[in-house]
Amino acid sequence: MNSSTRMFEVPSADCFTVAESYIVRKVGAEVQLSIYVEVVWSKSSMLKWAIDSSTATETTKFLCAFADDMKKVSTTLYRYSIPVYSYIV
């Protein structure tokens, strides 16, 4: 699944979008969720380095929290024969 997010109320918001790709694969007895994130620039900005850096930092924090939540859910669901989830950041 692919999605694109446009930011509002951030500096240079009209210059970029954040593209995300989600790939789900079965690997053995597990389901693996791979998430790829990229800042796509439509115009130049003096803040490019800061936005690239903060997007990577904030996305990593979010994905780690999301993965922890998925592990909690999958541990509960595992009793009902639903595969355990893993992730790649």
CORGI-V539785 format. One line per field, one symbol per residue. burial: # if it has 9 or more other ideal C-beta (glycine too) atoms within 8 Angstrom, else .. A space follows every 10 residues. Layout:
burial->???
This chain:
burial->...#..#... .##.###### .#.......# #####.#.## #...#..#.. ##..##..## ..##.##..# #.##...#.. ..#####..
